[in-house]
């Protein structure tokens, strides 16, 4: 069996050590697949380079929902804290994605963000989101969704567009909506801080097990506060899921591995 992390940021500038060190520790923890998610053209390029160097890394190429409307936000005077520079427009990024679609394992992360993005930019953000979903559907690729305070609207759009292969990364809204999302056949990935999160614990307890995947969102959401997260820690989430489900670690891993195959069409 293979253990996996469906949402990591191995290219994050927060990591002071090379990605090879993170990957080595992940492999020792039993991981066979890490899906590293890109945020913009520059990050997508770095993600592709990493995937070419390490077979364990699968590239998800995307456009972060805030990056998608940065020019519009700047006109509104919104001061958004950034860790790296995004110099390409949404149109340029979509064209780049279409030109590199054969290199993508998934499209992500993409989605809607109503936390940082002002309401005046929501319509434009939705236009870009729809275009990105269409790119993924045309290529028959899974979609990895980021939402923040816009979960219901994102679900409405994905349902309207009949997107068939969707994973919701780090979902943090109401459990009732999470159950509807799962009932629609979408997957939801649980991050490594689940044991100390009431929301993610509730999701593990109540969601259909056949719709659950594992992630870290590293370097964020570490199981230990004040430290950087990394892919090796999905092993801890697997153990926690097994406890909550009353399963052995091996049977819990078989469940989530089958879920990975259902979404991505290949073994982790």
DRENPA-3360 file (N, C-alpha, C; in nm, 2 decimals, always signed):
BEGIN
1 = XXXXXXXX = +0.08/-0.12/+0.00/+0.00/+0.00/+0.00/+0.09/+0.12/+0.00 ~ +0.03/+0.23/-0.05/+0.10/+0.36/-0.05/+0.04/+0.47/+0.03 ~ +0.12/+0.54/+0.10/+0.07/+0.65/+0.18/+0.10/+0.78/+0.11 ~ +0.01/+0.88/+0.12/+0.02/+1.00/+0.04/-0.02/+1.13/+0.11 ~ +0.02/+1.24/+0.05/-0.01/+1.37/+0.10/-0.07/+1.44/-0.03 ~ -0.20/+1.47/-0.03/-0.26/+1.52/-0.15/-0.25/+1.67/-0.16 ~ -0.20/+1.74/-0.05/-0.18/+1.88/-0.06/-0.07/+1.93/+0.02 ~ +0.04/+1.96/-0.05/+0.16/+2.01/+0.02/+0.22/+2.13/-0.07;
9 = XXXXXXXX = +0.30/+2.21/+0.00/+0.37/+2.32/-0.07/+0.52/+2.30/-0.05 ~ +0.58/+2.21/-0.12/+0.72/+2.18/-0.10/+0.81/+2.29/-0.15 ~ +0.75/+2.38/-0.23/+0.83/+2.50/-0.28/+0.82/+2.62/-0.19 ~ +0.75/+2.61/-0.08/+0.73/+2.73/+0.01/+0.86/+2.79/+0.06 ~ +0.87/+2.92/+0.05/+0.99/+2.99/+0.10/+1.01/+2.98/+0.25 ~ +0.91/+2.93/+0.32/+0.92/+2.91/+0.47/+1.02/+2.80/+0.50 ~ +1.04/+2.70/+0.41/+1.13/+2.59/+0.44/+1.27/+2.64/+0.42 ~ +1.35/+2.63/+0.52/+1.49/+2.68/+0.51/+1.58/+2.56/+0.46;
17 = XXXXXXXX = +1.54/+2.44/+0.48/+1.62/+2.33/+0.43/+1.56/+2.28/+0.29 ~ +1.64/+2.21/+0.21/+1.60/+2.17/+0.08/+1.48/+2.08/+0.08 ~ +1.41/+2.07/-0.03/+1.29/+1.98/-0.04/+1.34/+1.84/-0.02 ~ +1.46/+1.81/-0.07/+1.51/+1.67/-0.06/+1.51/+1.62/+0.09 ~ +1.53/+1.70/+0.18/+1.53/+1.66/+0.32/+1.39/+1.63/+0.37 ~ +1.29/+1.71/+0.32/+1.15/+1.68/+0.36/+1.10/+1.55/+0.29 ~ +1.15/+1.53/+0.17/+1.11/+1.41/+0.09/+1.17/+1.28/+0.15 ~ +1.30/+1.29/+0.20/+1.36/+1.18/+0.26/+1.29/+1.14/+0.39;
25 = XXXXXXXX = +1.25/+1.24/+0.47/+1.17/+1.20/+0.59/+1.04/+1.15/+0.56 ~ +0.98/+1.20/+0.45/+0.84/+1.15/+0.41/+0.85/+1.00/+0.37 ~ +0.96/+0.97/+0.29/+0.97/+0.83/+0.25/+1.00/+0.74/+0.36 ~ +1.07/+0.78/+0.46/+1.10/+0.70/+0.58/+0.97/+0.67/+0.66 ~ +0.87/+0.77/+0.65/+0.74/+0.75/+0.72/+0.65/+0.67/+0.64 ~ +0.69/+0.63/+0.52/+0.61/+0.54/+0.44/+0.53/+0.60/+0.32 ~ +0.56/+0.73/+0.30/+0.49/+0.80/+0.19/+0.55/+0.76/+0.05 ~ +0.46/+0.74/-0.04/+0.50/+0.71/-0.18/+0.46/+0.82/-0.28;
33 = XXXXXXXX = +0.37/+0.91/-0.23/+0.32/+1.02/-0.32/+0.30/+1.14/-0.24 ~ +0.36/+1.25/-0.29/+0.33/+1.39/-0.24/+0.28/+1.48/-0.35 ~ +0.16/+1.53/-0.35/+0.11/+1.62/-0.45/+0.15/+1.76/-0.40 ~ +0.24/+1.82/-0.47/+0.28/+1.96/-0.44/+0.20/+2.05/-0.52 ~ +0.13/+2.15/-0.46/+0.04/+2.24/-0.52/+0.10/+2.37/-0.56 ~ +0.08/+2.41/-0.68/+0.13/+2.54/-0.72/+0.03/+2.65/-0.70 ~ +0.08/+2.78/-0.69/+0.00/+2.89/-0.66/-0.01/+3.00/-0.77 ~ +0.09/+3.00/-0.85/+0.10/+3.09/-0.96/+0.20/+3.04/-1.06;
41 = XXXXXXXX = +0.23/+3.11/-1.17/+0.32/+3.06/-1.27/+0.46/+3.03/-1.22 ~ +0.51/+3.12/-1.14/+0.65/+3.09/-1.08/+0.65/+2.97/-1.00 ~ +0.55/+2.96/-0.91/+0.54/+2.84/-0.82/+0.51/+2.72/-0.90 ~ +0.43/+2.72/-1.00/+0.40/+2.61/-1.08/+0.53/+2.56/-1.15 ~ +0.61/+2.65/-1.20/+0.74/+2.61/-1.26/+0.83/+2.54/-1.16 ~ +0.84/+2.60/-1.04/+0.92/+2.53/-0.94/+0.87/+2.40/-0.90 ~ +0.74/+2.38/-0.90/+0.67/+2.25/-0.87/+0.70/+2.15/-0.98 ~ +0.70/+2.19/-1.10/+0.73/+2.10/-1.21/+0.88/+2.06/-1.20;
49 = XXXXXXXX = +0.97/+2.15/-1.17/+1.11/+2.11/-1.16/+1.13/+2.01/-1.05 ~ +1.06/+2.03/-0.94/+1.07/+1.94/-0.83/+1.02/+1.80/-0.87 ~ +0.91/+1.79/-0.94/+0.85/+1.67/-0.98/+0.94/+1.59/-1.08 ~ +1.01/+1.67/-1.16/+1.10/+1.61/-1.26/+1.22/+1.55/-1.19 ~ +1.26/+1.60/-1.07/+1.37/+1.55/-0.99/+1.34/+1.44/-0.90 ~ +1.22/+1.44/-0.84/+1.18/+1.34/-0.75/+1.05/+1.27/-0.79 ~ +1.06/+1.14/-0.81/+0.95/+1.06/-0.86/+0.83/+1.06/-0.76 ~ +0.86/+1.08/-0.63/+0.75/+1.08/-0.53/+0.66/+1.20/-0.55;
57 = XXXXXXXX = +0.71/+1.31/-0.61/+0.64/+1.43/-0.62/+0.55/+1.43/-0.74 ~ +0.42/+1.46/-0.73/+0.33/+1.48/-0.84/+0.28/+1.62/-0.84 ~ +0.29/+1.69/-0.96/+0.26/+1.83/-0.96/+0.11/+1.87/-0.99 ~ +0.06/+1.94/-0.89/-0.07/+2.01/-0.91/-0.04/+2.15/-0.95 ~ -0.09/+2.19/-1.06/-0.06/+2.33/-1.11/-0.19/+2.41/-1.10 ~ -0.17/+2.53/-1.04/-0.29/+2.61/-1.01/-0.27/+2.76/-1.01 ~ -0.37/+2.83/-0.96/-0.37/+2.97/-0.94/-0.45/+3.00/-0.81 ~ -0.37/+3.04/-0.71/-0.43/+3.07/-0.58/-0.54/+3.18/-0.60;
65 = XXXXXXXX = -0.66/+3.16/-0.53/-0.77/+3.25/-0.55/-0.74/+3.39/-0.53 ~ -0.65/+3.42/-0.43/-0.61/+3.56/-0.41/-0.52/+3.61/-0.52 ~ -0.43/+3.53/-0.56/-0.34/+3.57/-0.67/-0.42/+3.60/-0.80 ~ -0.53/+3.53/-0.82/-0.61/+3.54/-0.94/-0.67/+3.69/-0.96 ~ -0.69/+3.76/-0.85/-0.75/+3.89/-0.86/-0.66/+4.00/-0.79 ~ -0.53/+3.98/-0.78/-0.45/+4.08/-0.72/-0.45/+4.21/-0.78 ~ -0.45/+4.22/-0.92/-0.46/+4.36/-0.97/-0.59/+4.43/-0.93 ~ -0.70/+4.36/-0.93/-0.82/+4.42/-0.89/-0.82/+4.46/-0.74;
73 = XXXXXXXX = -0.76/+4.38/-0.66/-0.75/+4.41/-0.51/-0.66/+4.53/-0.49 ~ -0.55/+4.54/-0.57/-0.46/+4.66/-0.55/-0.54/+4.79/-0.59 ~ -0.62/+4.78/-0.69/-0.70/+4.90/-0.72/-0.80/+4.94/-0.61 ~ -0.84/+4.84/-0.53/-0.93/+4.87/-0.42/-0.85/+4.91/-0.29 ~ -0.72/+4.91/-0.30/-0.63/+4.95/-0.19/-0.62/+4.84/-0.08 ~ -0.64/+4.71/-0.12/-0.63/+4.60/-0.02/-0.48/+4.57/-0.01 ~ -0.43/+4.56/+0.11/-0.29/+4.53/+0.14/-0.29/+4.38/+0.18 ~ -0.24/+4.30/+0.09/-0.24/+4.15/+0.11/-0.10/+4.11/+0.13;
81 = XXXXXXXX = -0.07/+4.05/+0.25/+0.07/+4.00/+0.28/+0.11/+3.88/+0.19 ~ +0.22/+3.90/+0.13/+0.27/+3.80/+0.03/+0.40/+3.74/+0.08 ~ +0.42/+3.61/+0.05/+0.55/+3.55/+0.07/+0.64/+3.54/-0.05 ~ +0.58/+3.56/-0.17/+0.65/+3.56/-0.30/+0.58/+3.65/-0.39 ~ +0.64/+3.68/-0.50/+0.59/+3.77/-0.60/+0.51/+3.70/-0.71 ~ +0.39/+3.75/-0.74/+0.31/+3.70/-0.85/+0.30/+3.80/-0.95 ~ +0.37/+3.78/-1.06/+0.38/+3.89/-1.16/+0.30/+3.87/-1.29 ~ +0.24/+3.75/-1.30/+0.16/+3.72/-1.42/+0.01/+3.75/-1.39;
89 = XXXXXXXX = -0.06/+3.78/-1.49/-0.21/+3.80/-1.48/-0.28/+3.67/-1.48 ~ -0.41/+3.67/-1.45/-0.49/+3.55/-1.45/-0.49/+3.49/-1.59 ~ -0.51/+3.58/-1.69/-0.52/+3.53/-1.83/-0.39/+3.47/-1.87 ~ -0.27/+3.52/-1.83/-0.14/+3.47/-1.87/-0.13/+3.33/-1.80 ~ -0.17/+3.32/-1.67/-0.16/+3.20/-1.60/-0.25/+3.09/-1.66 ~ -0.37/+3.12/-1.70/-0.46/+3.02/-1.76/-0.40/+2.97/-1.89 ~ -0.34/+3.06/-1.97/-0.28/+3.02/-2.10/-0.16/+2.93/-2.07 ~ -0.08/+2.97/-1.96/+0.03/+2.88/-1.93/-0.01/+2.74/-1.89;
97 = XXXXXXXX = -0.12/+2.74/-1.81/-0.17/+2.61/-1.76/-0.22/+2.52/-1.88 ~ -0.28/+2.59/-1.98/-0.33/+2.51/-2.10/-0.21/+2.46/-2.18 ~ -0.10/+2.54/-2.18/+0.02/+2.49/-2.25/+0.10/+2.39/-2.18 ~ +0.08/+2.37/-2.05/+0.15/+2.27/-1.97/+0.06/+2.17/-1.91 ~ -0.06/+2.15/-1.97/-0.16/+2.06/-1.91/-0.11/+1.92/-1.91 ~ -0.03/+1.88/-2.01/+0.01/+1.74/-2.01/+0.11/+1.71/-1.90 ~ +0.17/+1.81/-1.83/+0.26/+1.79/-1.72/+0.19/+1.78/-1.59 ~ +0.06/+1.81/-1.58/-0.01/+1.83/-1.46/-0.07/+1.69/-1.41;
105 = XXXXXXXX = -0.06/+1.67/-1.29/-0.12/+1.55/-1.22/-0.26/+1.59/-1.18 ~ -0.28/+1.72/-1.14/-0.41/+1.77/-1.10/-0.40/+1.92/-1.13 ~ -0.52/+1.99/-1.12/-0.53/+2.13/-1.13/-0.56/+2.18/-0.99 ~ -0.47/+2.26/-0.93/-0.49/+2.31/-0.79/-0.36/+2.37/-0.74 ~ -0.37/+2.46/-0.65/-0.50/+2.48/-0.59/-0.57/+2.60/-0.66 ~ -0.70/+2.58/-0.67/-0.79/+2.69/-0.72/-0.91/+2.70/-0.64 ~ -0.99/+2.81/-0.65/-1.11/+2.82/-0.57/-1.16/+2.96/-0.55 ~ -1.22/+2.99/-0.44/-1.27/+3.12/-0.40/-1.23/+3.15/-0.26;
113 = XXXXXXXX = -1.19/+3.28/-0.24/-1.15/+3.33/-0.11/-1.23/+3.46/-0.08 ~ -1.31/+3.46/+0.02/-1.39/+3.58/+0.06/-1.33/+3.64/+0.19 ~ -1.22/+3.58/+0.23/-1.15/+3.64/+0.35/-1.07/+3.76/+0.32 ~ -0.97/+3.74/+0.22/-0.89/+3.85/+0.18/-0.95/+3.93/+0.07 ~ -1.03/+3.87/-0.02/-1.07/+3.93/-0.14/-1.20/+4.01/-0.11 ~ -1.20/+4.14/-0.14/-1.32/+4.22/-0.11/-1.44/+4.18/-0.20 ~ -1.56/+4.21/-0.16/-1.68/+4.17/-0.24/-1.68/+4.23/-0.38 ~ -1.62/+4.35/-0.39/-1.61/+4.41/-0.52/-1.54/+4.33/-0.63;
121 = XXXXXXXX = -1.46/+4.24/-0.58/-1.38/+4.15/-0.67/-1.43/+4.01/-0.68 ~ -1.54/+3.98/-0.62/-1.59/+3.84/-0.62/-1.63/+3.80/-0.75 ~ -1.70/+3.88/-0.83/-1.75/+3.84/-0.96/-1.63/+3.81/-1.05 ~ -1.53/+3.89/-1.05/-1.41/+3.86/-1.13/-1.34/+3.73/-1.09 ~ -1.34/+3.71/-0.96/-1.28/+3.59/-0.90/-1.36/+3.46/-0.95 ~ -1.49/+3.47/-0.95/-1.57/+3.36/-1.00/-1.55/+3.33/-1.15 ~ -1.53/+3.44/-1.23/-1.51/+3.42/-1.37/-1.38/+3.34/-1.39 ~ -1.27/+3.38/-1.32/-1.15/+3.31/-1.33/-1.16/+3.16/-1.28;
129 = XXXXXXXX = -1.23/+3.14/-1.17/-1.25/+3.01/-1.11/-1.32/+2.92/-1.21 ~ -1.42/+2.97/-1.28/-1.49/+2.89/-1.38/-1.40/+2.85/-1.49 ~ -1.32/+2.94/-1.54/-1.22/+2.91/-1.65/-1.13/+2.80/-1.60 ~ -1.08/+2.81/-1.48/-0.98/+2.71/-1.43/-1.05/+2.57/-1.42 ~ -1.17/+2.57/-1.37/-1.25/+2.44/-1.36/-1.27/+2.39/-1.50 ~ -1.30/+2.47/-1.60/-1.31/+2.42/-1.74/-1.19/+2.37/-1.79 ~ -1.07/+2.43/-1.76/-0.94/+2.38/-1.81/-0.92/+2.23/-1.75 ~ -0.95/+2.22/-1.62/-0.94/+2.08/-1.56/-1.03/+1.98/-1.62;
137 = XXXXXXXX = -1.16/+2.02/-1.64/-1.26/+1.92/-1.69/-1.22/+1.89/-1.84 ~ -1.18/+1.98/-1.92/-1.14/+1.95/-2.06/-1.03/+1.85/-2.06 ~ -0.94/+1.86/-1.97/-0.82/+1.77/-1.96/-0.85/+1.64/-1.88 ~ -0.97/+1.63/-1.83/-1.01/+1.52/-1.74/-0.91/+1.50/-1.62 ~ -0.88/+1.62/-1.56/-0.79/+1.62/-1.44/-0.87/+1.65/-1.31 ~ -0.82/+1.59/-1.20/-0.89/+1.62/-1.07/-0.86/+1.77/-1.04 ~ -0.95/+1.82/-0.96/-0.94/+1.96/-0.91/-0.92/+1.96/-0.76 ~ -0.82/+2.04/-0.72/-0.80/+2.06/-0.58/-0.84/+2.20/-0.54;
145 = XXXXXXXX = -0.94/+2.21/-0.45/-1.01/+2.33/-0.41/-0.96/+2.39/-0.29 ~ -0.93/+2.53/-0.30/-0.91/+2.61/-0.18/-1.03/+2.70/-0.16 ~ -1.09/+2.70/-0.05/-1.20/+2.80/-0.02/-1.18/+2.86/+0.12 ~ -1.21/+2.98/+0.13/-1.21/+3.05/+0.26/-1.33/+3.14/+0.27 ~ -1.43/+3.11/+0.36/-1.55/+3.18/+0.37/-1.63/+3.19/+0.24 ~ -1.61/+3.10/+0.15/-1.68/+3.09/+0.03/-1.72/+2.95/-0.01 ~ -1.73/+2.86/+0.09/-1.75/+2.72/+0.06/-1.88/+2.69/-0.02 ~ -1.99/+2.75/+0.03/-2.12/+2.73/-0.03/-2.12/+2.77/-0.17;
153 = XXXXXXXX = -2.06/+2.89/-0.20/-2.07/+2.94/-0.34/-1.98/+2.86/-0.43 ~ -1.86/+2.82/-0.38/-1.78/+2.73/-0.46/-1.85/+2.60/-0.49 ~ -1.92/+2.54/-0.40/-1.99/+2.42/-0.42/-2.11/+2.44/-0.52 ~ -2.17/+2.55/-0.51/-2.28/+2.58/-0.61/-2.22/+2.59/-0.75 ~ -2.11/+2.65/-0.77/-2.04/+2.66/-0.90/-2.00/+2.53/-0.95 ~ -1.93/+2.45/-0.87/-1.89/+2.32/-0.91/-2.00/+2.22/-0.94 ~ -2.11/+2.23/-0.87/-2.23/+2.15/-0.90/-2.29/+2.20/-1.03 ~ -2.30/+2.33/-1.05/-2.36/+2.38/-1.17/-2.28/+2.33/-1.29;
161 = XXXXXXXX = -2.14/+2.33/-1.28/-2.06/+2.29/-1.39/-2.04/+2.14/-1.40 ~ -2.10/+2.07/-1.30/-2.09/+1.92/-1.30/-1.95/+1.87/-1.30 ~ -1.86/+1.94/-1.22/-1.72/+1.89/-1.21/-1.72/+1.76/-1.14 ~ -1.66/+1.66/-1.21/-1.67/+1.52/-1.16/-1.57/+1.47/-1.06 ~ -1.45/+1.54/-1.06/-1.34/+1.49/-0.99/-1.28/+1.60/-0.90 ~ -1.32/+1.61/-0.77/-1.29/+1.72/-0.69/-1.25/+1.68/-0.55 ~ -1.14/+1.75/-0.50/-1.10/+1.73/-0.36/-1.10/+1.87/-0.30 ~ -1.16/+1.88/-0.18/-1.16/+2.00/-0.10/-1.05/+2.00/+0.00;
169 = XXXXXXXX = -0.95/+2.08/-0.02/-0.84/+2.09/+0.07/-0.87/+2.17/+0.19 ~ -0.84/+2.12/+0.31/-0.85/+2.20/+0.43/-0.99/+2.27/+0.45 ~ -1.09/+2.20/+0.42/-1.23/+2.25/+0.44/-1.25/+2.29/+0.59 ~ -1.30/+2.41/+0.61/-1.31/+2.46/+0.75/-1.45/+2.53/+0.77 ~ -1.55/+2.49/+0.70/-1.68/+2.55/+0.72/-1.77/+2.45/+0.80 ~ -1.90/+2.46/+0.78/-2.00/+2.38/+0.86/-1.99/+2.23/+0.81 ~ -2.01/+2.15/+0.91/-2.01/+2.00/+0.89/-2.13/+1.96/+0.80 ~ -2.24/+2.03/+0.82/-2.36/+2.00/+0.74/-2.33/+2.01/+0.59;
177 = XXXXXXXX = -2.26/+2.12/+0.55/-2.23/+2.14/+0.41/-2.12/+2.04/+0.37 ~ -2.03/+2.01/+0.46/-1.92/+1.91/+0.42/-1.99/+1.78/+0.39 ~ -2.09/+1.74/+0.46/-2.16/+1.62/+0.43/-2.23/+1.62/+0.30 ~ -2.29/+1.74/+0.26/-2.35/+1.75/+0.13/-2.24/+1.74/+0.02 ~ -2.13/+1.80/+0.04/-2.02/+1.79/-0.05/-1.98/+1.65/-0.07 ~ -1.97/+1.57/+0.04/-1.93/+1.43/+0.03/-2.04/+1.35/-0.04 ~ -2.16/+1.38/-0.01/-2.27/+1.31/-0.08/-2.28/+1.33/-0.23 ~ -2.22/+1.45/-0.27/-2.21/+1.48/-0.41/-2.10/+1.40/-0.48;
185 = XXXXXXXX = -2.02/+1.33/-0.40/-1.91/+1.25/-0.46/-1.78/+1.32/-0.46 ~ -1.77/+1.44/-0.40/-1.65/+1.50/-0.38/-1.57/+1.45/-0.26 ~ -1.44/+1.47/-0.26/-1.35/+1.42/-0.15/-1.31/+1.54/-0.07 ~ -1.28/+1.51/+0.06/-1.23/+1.62/+0.15/-1.11/+1.57/+0.22 ~ -1.00/+1.64/+0.21/-0.87/+1.60/+0.27/-0.85/+1.66/+0.40 ~ -0.81/+1.58/+0.50/-0.79/+1.62/+0.64/-0.64/+1.64/+0.67 ~ -0.61/+1.76/+0.72/-0.47/+1.80/+0.74/-0.42/+1.74/+0.87 ~ -0.29/+1.76/+0.89/-0.21/+1.69/+1.00/-0.24/+1.75/+1.14;
193 = XXXXXXXX = -0.31/+1.86/+1.15/-0.34/+1.91/+1.28/-0.48/+1.86/+1.33 ~ -0.53/+1.76/+1.27/-0.67/+1.71/+1.30/-0.69/+1.67/+1.44 ~ -0.59/+1.62/+1.51/-0.60/+1.58/+1.65/-0.63/+1.69/+1.74 ~ -0.58/+1.81/+1.70/-0.61/+1.93/+1.79/-0.71/+2.03/+1.73 ~ -0.78/+1.98/+1.63/-0.89/+2.06/+1.56/-1.02/+2.00/+1.58 ~ -1.12/+2.07/+1.64/-1.25/+2.02/+1.66/-1.32/+2.00/+1.52 ~ -1.29/+2.09/+1.43/-1.36/+2.08/+1.30/-1.31/+1.95/+1.22 ~ -1.18/+1.93/+1.22/-1.13/+1.82/+1.14/-1.16/+1.69/+1.21;
201 = XXXXXXXX = -1.16/+1.69/+1.34/-1.20/+1.57/+1.42/-1.34/+1.53/+1.38 ~ -1.43/+1.63/+1.38/-1.57/+1.61/+1.35/-1.59/+1.56/+1.21 ~ -1.51/+1.61/+1.12/-1.51/+1.55/+0.98/-1.47/+1.41/+0.97 ~ -1.36/+1.37/+1.04/-1.32/+1.23/+1.04/-1.43/+1.14/+1.10 ~ -1.49/+1.19/+1.20/-1.59/+1.11/+1.27/-1.72/+1.09/+1.19 ~ -1.76/+1.19/+1.11/-1.90/+1.19/+1.05/-1.90/+1.18/+0.90 ~ -1.80/+1.22/+0.83/-1.80/+1.21/+0.69/-1.79/+1.06/+0.64 ~ -1.85/+1.03/+0.53/-1.83/+0.89/+0.47/-1.69/+0.86/+0.45;
209 = XXXXXXXX = -1.64/+0.75/+0.51/-1.50/+0.72/+0.50/-1.45/+0.71/+0.35 ~ -1.54/+0.68/+0.26/-1.50/+0.66/+0.12/-1.48/+0.80/+0.05 ~ -1.50/+0.91/+0.12/-1.47/+1.04/+0.07/-1.36/+1.12/+0.14 ~ -1.28/+1.05/+0.22/-1.18/+1.11/+0.30/-1.04/+1.09/+0.24 ~ -0.96/+1.19/+0.23/-0.82/+1.18/+0.19/-0.73/+1.25/+0.30 ~ -0.60/+1.24/+0.28/-0.51/+1.29/+0.38/-0.42/+1.40/+0.32 ~ -0.39/+1.50/+0.39/-0.30/+1.61/+0.34/-0.23/+1.67/+0.46 ~ -0.13/+1.76/+0.43/-0.07/+1.84/+0.53/-0.09/+1.99/+0.52;
217 = XXXXXXXX = -0.10/+2.04/+0.39/-0.09/+2.18/+0.36/+0.04/+2.24/+0.42 ~ +0.14/+2.16/+0.42/+0.27/+2.20/+0.47/+0.32/+2.32/+0.39 ~ +0.38/+2.42/+0.45/+0.44/+2.42/+0.59/+0.34/+2.46/+0.69 ~ +0.21/+2.47/+0.66/+0.11/+2.52/+0.75/+0.04/+2.41/+0.82 ~ -0.03/+2.44/+0.93/-0.12/+2.34/+1.00/-0.04/+2.22/+1.06 ~ +0.07/+2.25/+1.12/+0.15/+2.15/+1.18/+0.07/+2.08/+1.30 ~ +0.09/+1.95/+1.32/+0.03/+1.89/+1.44/+0.09/+1.95/+1.57 ~ +0.21/+2.01/+1.57/+0.27/+2.07/+1.68/+0.27/+2.22/+1.66;
225 = XXXXXXXX = +0.20/+2.30/+1.75/+0.19/+2.44/+1.73/+0.33/+2.51/+1.73 ~ +0.35/+2.60/+1.65/+0.48/+2.68/+1.64/+0.59/+2.61/+1.56 ~ +0.56/+2.50/+1.50/+0.66/+2.43/+1.41/+0.61/+2.42/+1.27 ~ +0.70/+2.40/+1.17/+0.66/+2.38/+1.04/+0.61/+2.24/+1.01 ~ +0.50/+2.23/+0.94/+0.44/+2.11/+0.90/+0.52/+2.05/+0.78 ~ +0.51/+1.92/+0.76/+0.58/+1.85/+0.65/+0.51/+1.72/+0.62 ~ +0.53/+1.67/+0.49/+0.45/+1.55/+0.45/+0.46/+1.43/+0.54 ~ +0.57/+1.41/+0.61/+0.58/+1.29/+0.69/+0.47/+1.28/+0.80;
233 = XXXXXXXX = +0.40/+1.39/+0.83/+0.31/+1.39/+0.94/+0.17/+1.34/+0.90 ~ +0.15/+1.31/+0.77/+0.02/+1.24/+0.73/+0.01/+1.11/+0.80 ~ +0.12/+1.05/+0.84/+0.12/+0.92/+0.91/+0.05/+0.93/+1.04 ~ +0.07/+1.05/+1.11/+0.00/+1.07/+1.23/-0.15/+1.09/+1.21 ~ -0.19/+1.15/+1.10/-0.33/+1.17/+1.07/-0.40/+1.03/+1.04 ~ -0.32/+0.95/+0.97/-0.38/+0.81/+0.95/-0.40/+0.74/+1.08 ~ -0.31/+0.74/+1.17/-0.32/+0.68/+1.30/-0.45/+0.73/+1.37 ~ -0.47/+0.86/+1.37/-0.58/+0.92/+1.43/-0.71/+0.88/+1.37;
241 = XXXXXXXX = -0.71/+0.88/+1.23/-0.83/+0.83/+1.16/-0.87/+0.69/+1.20 ~ -0.76/+0.60/+1.21/-0.79/+0.46/+1.25/-0.85/+0.45/+1.39 ~ -0.80/+0.54/+1.48/-0.86/+0.54/+1.62/-1.01/+0.58/+1.61 ~ -1.04/+0.68/+1.54/-1.18/+0.73/+1.54/-1.27/+0.63/+1.47 ~ -1.22/+0.57/+1.37/-1.30/+0.47/+1.29/-1.30/+0.33/+1.35 ~ -1.22/+0.31/+1.45/-1.22/+0.18/+1.51/-1.16/+0.07/+1.42 ~ -1.06/+0.12/+1.34/-1.00/+0.03/+1.24/-0.85/+0.01/+1.28 ~ -0.79/-0.09/+1.22/-0.64/-0.10/+1.23/-0.58/+0.01/+1.14;
249 = XXXXXXXX = -0.46/+0.04/+1.17/-0.39/+0.14/+1.08/-0.39/+0.08/+0.94 ~ -0.37/-0.05/+0.92/-0.36/-0.10/+0.79/-0.49/-0.10/+0.71 ~ -0.60/-0.12/+0.78/-0.73/-0.12/+0.72/-0.77/+0.03/+0.69 ~ -0.74/+0.12/+0.78/-0.76/+0.26/+0.75/-0.68/+0.31/+0.63 ~ -0.56/+0.27/+0.62/-0.48/+0.30/+0.50/-0.54/+0.25/+0.38 ~ -0.59/+0.13/+0.38/-0.65/+0.07/+0.26/-0.77/+0.15/+0.22 ~ -0.85/+0.20/+0.31/-0.96/+0.29/+0.28/-0.92/+0.41/+0.21 ~ -0.82/+0.48/+0.26/-0.79/+0.61/+0.20/-0.71/+0.59/+0.07;
257 = XXXXXXXX = -0.64/+0.48/+0.06/-0.57/+0.45/-0.06/-0.67/+0.42/-0.17 ~ -0.78/+0.35/-0.14/-0.88/+0.33/-0.24/-0.94/+0.46/-0.28 ~ -0.96/+0.55/-0.19/-1.02/+0.68/-0.22/-0.93/+0.76/-0.31 ~ -0.80/+0.75/-0.29/-0.70/+0.82/-0.38/-0.71/+0.77/-0.52 ~ -0.72/+0.63/-0.53/-0.74/+0.57/-0.67/-0.87/+0.62/-0.73 ~ -0.98/+0.63/-0.65/-1.11/+0.68/-0.71/-1.10/+0.82/-0.77 ~ -1.02/+0.90/-0.70/-1.01/+1.04/-0.75/-0.91/+1.06/-0.86 ~ -0.79/+1.01/-0.84/-0.68/+1.03/-0.93/-0.66/+0.93/-1.03;
265 = XXXX = -0.72/+0.81/-1.02/-0.72/+0.71/-1.13/-0.59/+0.64/-1.13 ~ -0.51/+0.65/-1.02/-0.38/+0.57/-1.01/-0.35/+0.55/-0.87 ~ -0.27/+0.45/-0.84/-0.23/+0.42/-0.70/-0.13/+0.52/-0.65 ~ -0.14/+0.55/-0.52/-0.05/+0.65/-0.47/+0.10/+0.59/-0.46;
% end
